[in-house]
Amino acid sequence: AFVHDLAGMLRLCDALDSPHAGLLLDSFHWHCAGETVADLERLTPARVVVVHVNDAPPIPREAQVVGERALPGATGVVDIAGFMGALKTIGYAGPVTCEPMASAIAALGASGDDEVLSQVSVSLDAILPDAG
């Protein structure tokens, strides 16, 4: 069976019964799955291994395409403040990485690597205060 939501992933981790199995939380997938801040707040920080942050194009959730993601906070489609706030609430202190897709980076790329890094840094700086 295809795992397409947080509850299914938690069941899979439980079935594996391994201290090495955990969640990679991705704000885009969280949004597309229709998950809520309350769903995240039911997690324990030990369940979360790493976090990817990004945003989605301004189209309906059902029409989203996995390869089309923007820098976090760029479109406002994903509730990144709620997502990051929930991680703060549960006490998550692990890695948070920016994961825009190639098209978002390509749009910045004409300006050169330094500009890409600057834009990613600005994007992360804007959302990390939401986590505390």
Secondary structure, DSSP 4 states (H G I P E B T S, - for coil): ----SHHHHHHHHHHHT-TT--EEEEHHHHHHTT--HHHHHTS-GGGEEEEEE-B--SS-GGG--TT--BSTTSSS-S-HHHHHHHHHHHT--S-EEE---HHHHHHHHTT-HHHHHHHHHHHHHHHHHHH-
